[in-house]
């Protein structure tokens, strides 16, 4: 009888564990701009849903927002963000006039992501003028379980007319290397749990048959396969699973484009600061 009872107890706790795992919800908040919009507001939720993973995604949005602006807004507790949220059921909401502190307190986030504005994304000294202050601010407000991560953004298209491209001699290769070097230093600091290498994923994908067609205006990601490539990178980093085994493909993305996106993302996760050629 005791052996039967022990078996039942073991089964009970096993079922509880499996139920808890099934119900677990991963929650991620980005303190960002249009580049975090490109990366996490589109397709990331769908990738997770396809593999039976639940997510809540938040993005504190100000177009072109730099770390310097985020620090100023944090210091003054300014309600100046558009707080875009993808809820657990996939529905989307947008709340105007939100502060960083309000968004942090809105959920028990698993991850909070920080990033630099694209013109300065490869300028380590500029990044470090404000990044430590933003980290300190977030650490004071976040739940103890919440981990801080860093979003590595992408280099501009080679023919981009963005004025910030001048910071890198209007050369995509120089811009990418600067971003990779800066984020590698940030990663080595151990302040962040990990870096999401979206910039390397995009650069990987540019070596494929698609070529240098990953932006819609020279710097924002192409709406379909471009955004999907970034989302695939986030998915693999957040869930620690091979995105190539995920069957999800956006309606407007071809099978080849999806395969390139997933391969580029997977290789970026394996080598976050170095380009890997995609022969597809």
C-alpha positions in Angstrom: 0.0 0.0 0.0 2.8 2.4 0.9 4.5 1.7 -2.5 1.2 2.4 -4.3 0.8 5.7 -2.3 4.4 6.7 -3.2 3.7 6.0 -6.8 0.5 8.1 -6.8 2.3 11.0 -5.0 5.1 10.8 -7.6 2.6 10.9 -10.4 0.8 13.8 -8.8 3.9 15.9 -8.6 5.0 14.9 -12.1 1.6 16.1 -13.4 1.9 19.3 -11.5 5.3 20.0 -13.0 4.1 19.2 -16.5 1.1 21.4 -16.0 3.3 24.3 -14.7 5.6 23.9 -17.7 2.6 23.9 -20.0 1.2 27.1 -18.4 4.5 28.9 -18.2 4.4 32.3 -19.9 7.6 34.1 -21.1 7.4 37.8 -20.8 9.8 40.2 -22.5 9.9 44.0 -22.5 12.0 46.2 -24.8 13.0 49.7 -23.9 13.6 50.7 -27.5 12.5 52.4 -30.7 11.5 51.4 -34.2 14.3 48.8 -34.3 12.7 46.9 -31.4 9.4 47.3 -33.2 10.9 45.6 -36.3 12.4 42.8 -34.2 9.7 41.8 -31.7 6.3 43.2 -32.5 6.0 41.1 -35.6 6.3 37.3 -35.9 8.0 36.5 -32.6 4.6 35.7 -30.9 3.7 33.5 -33.9 6.9 31.6 -33.7 6.3 30.9 -30.0 2.7 30.0 -30.6 3.6 27.5 -33.3 5.8 25.6 -30.8 3.1 25.8 -28.0 5.0 28.5 -26.0 3.1 31.3 -24.4 4.4 34.9 -24.6 3.7 38.4 -23.5 5.7 41.0 -25.4 6.0 44.7 -24.5 7.8 47.5 -26.5 8.3 51.0 -25.1 8.4 52.9 -28.3 9.8 56.3 -29.3 11.0 56.6 -32.9 14.8 57.0 -33.0 15.1 56.9 -29.2 18.7 56.8 -28.0 20.1 55.6 -24.6 20.6 59.2 -23.7 16.9 59.9 -24.2 15.9 56.8 -22.3 18.0 57.9 -19.3 16.5 61.4 -19.4 13.0 59.9 -19.5 13.9 57.6 -16.7 15.3 60.3 -14.5 12.3 62.5 -15.0 9.9 59.6 -15.0 8.4 61.0 -18.2 5.3 59.5 -19.6 6.5 59.9 -23.2 6.4 56.4 -24.6 3.9 54.5 -26.7 3.6 51.2 -24.8 2.9 48.5 -27.4 1.9 45.1 -26.0 1.2 41.7 -27.4 -1.0 39.9 -24.9 -1.0 36.2 -24.0 -3.9 35.6 -26.4 -2.1 37.4 -29.3 -4.2 40.5 -29.1 -2.4 43.8 -29.4 -2.8 47.0 -27.4 -1.1 50.4 -27.5 -1.1 52.8 -24.6 0.1 56.4 -25.1 1.8 58.5 -22.5 3.5 55.7 -20.6 6.7 55.9 -18.5 9.4 53.3 -18.2 8.6 52.7 -14.6 4.9 52.1 -15.4 5.8 49.5 -18.0 8.3 47.7 -15.8 5.6 47.4 -13.1 2.9 46.3 -15.5 4.2 42.6 -15.6 6.6 40.3 -13.9 8.9 40.4 -16.8 11.4 37.6 -17.5 13.6 39.8 -19.6 14.0 43.5 -20.2 15.9 44.5 -23.3 18.0 47.6 -23.8 19.5 49.0 -27.0 21.1 52.0 -28.6 19.7 54.2 -31.4 21.0 52.9 -34.7 23.4 55.8 -35.6 25.3 55.1 -32.4 24.9 51.4 -32.3 28.5 50.7 -33.2 30.0 53.5 -31.1 31.0 51.8 -27.8 32.1 55.0 -26.0 28.9 56.8 -26.9 26.9 53.7 -25.7 28.7 53.6 -22.4 28.0 57.2 -21.5 24.4 56.3 -20.7 24.0 52.5 -20.7 25.2 52.0 -17.1 22.8 54.6 -15.8 19.9 52.9 -17.6 20.9 49.5 -16.3 21.0 50.9 -12.7 17.6 52.4 -13.1 16.0 49.2 -14.4 17.7 47.2 -11.7 16.1 49.3 -9.0 12.6 48.7 -10.4 12.5 45.3 -11.9 11.5 42.1 -10.1 14.5 40.1 -8.8 13.9 37.3 -11.3 14.0 39.6 -14.3 17.1 39.4 -16.5 18.5 42.3 -18.5 19.5 41.6 -22.1 20.9 43.7 -24.9 19.6 44.0 -28.4 22.3 44.1 -31.1 20.8 46.0 -34.0 21.8 45.8 -37.7 23.9 47.8 -40.1 22.3 50.0 -42.7 21.9 48.9 -46.4 24.9 49.9 -48.4 23.0 52.6 -50.4 21.3 54.0 -47.3 20.8 57.7 -47.2 20.5 57.9 -43.4 22.6 60.7 -42.1 23.9 58.5 -39.2 25.6 56.3 -41.9 28.3 59.0 -42.0 29.5 57.7 -38.6 30.7 54.6 -40.4 32.1 56.2 -43.6 28.9 55.2 -45.3 30.1 51.6 -45.4 28.0 48.7 -44.3 30.9 46.5 -43.5 32.5 49.1 -41.3 29.1 49.7 -39.6 28.5 46.0 -39.0 32.0 45.4 -37.6 31.6 48.4 -35.3 28.3 47.1 -34.0 29.7 43.6 -33.5 32.8 44.9 -31.7 30.7 47.1 -29.4 28.2 44.4 -28.5 31.0 41.9 -27.9 32.5 44.2 -25.3 29.0 44.7 -23.8 28.6 40.9 -23.7 32.0 40.4 -22.0 31.0 42.8 -19.2 28.6 40.2 -17.9 26.1 42.9 -17.0 23.7 41.4 -19.5 22.4 37.8 -19.4 23.0 37.7 -23.2 23.0 39.8 -26.4 20.4 39.1 -29.0 22.5 39.1 -32.2 19.8 40.4 -34.6 22.4 42.5 -36.4 24.6 39.5 -37.1 21.5 37.5 -38.3 20.7 40.2 -40.8 24.3 40.4 -42.0 24.4 36.7 -42.4 21.2 36.8 -44.5 22.7 39.4 -46.7 25.3 36.8 -47.9 22.4 34.7 -49.3 20.7 34.8 -52.7 18.5 37.6 -51.4 21.5 39.9 -51.1 21.5 43.4 -49.6 17.7 43.8 -49.7 16.9 43.5 -46.0 15.6 47.0 -45.4 12.6 48.9 -46.7 14.2 52.4 -46.6 17.9 51.8 -46.1 17.7 51.1 -42.3 14.3 49.8 -41.1 13.9 46.1 -41.8 11.9 44.8 -44.8 8.4 44.1 -43.5 8.3 40.4 -44.3 11.5 38.3 -44.5 13.5 41.1 -42.9 11.5 41.3 -39.8 11.1 37.6 -39.7 14.9 37.2 -39.6 15.1 39.3 -36.5 12.2 37.6 -34.8 13.8 34.2 -35.5 16.9 35.4 -33.7 15.0 36.5 -30.7 13.0 33.3 -30.6 16.1 31.1 -30.5 17.8 33.2 -27.9 14.8 33.4 -25.6 13.7 29.8 -25.8 17.1 28.1 -26.3 15.7 26.0 -29.2 16.8 25.6 -32.8 14.5 27.9 -34.8 15.1 25.8 -37.9 12.9 23.2 -36.3 10.0 25.6 -36.0 7.4 25.2 -38.8 6.0 28.8 -38.7 6.3 30.9 -41.9 4.6 34.2 -42.4 2.1 34.3 -45.2 4.1 36.7 -47.3 7.4 35.0 -46.8 8.4 32.3 -49.3 9.8 28.9 -48.3 13.3 29.9 -49.4 13.1 33.3 -47.6 12.0 31.5 -44.4 14.7 29.0 -44.7 17.3 31.7 -45.1 15.9 33.7 -42.2 16.0 30.7 -39.8 19.5 29.6 -41.0 20.8 33.2 -40.6 19.3 33.5 -37.1 20.6 30.1 -36.0 24.1 30.8 -37.2 24.0 34.2 -35.5 23.2 32.6 -32.2 26.1 30.2 -32.6 28.5 33.0 -33.7 27.0 36.3 -32.5 29.8 38.6 -33.5 31.0 37.2 -36.8 29.4 36.8 -40.2 28.5 33.3 -41.4 27.9 32.8 -45.1 24.5 31.5 -46.1 24.7 29.4 -49.3 21.0 29.5 -50.1 
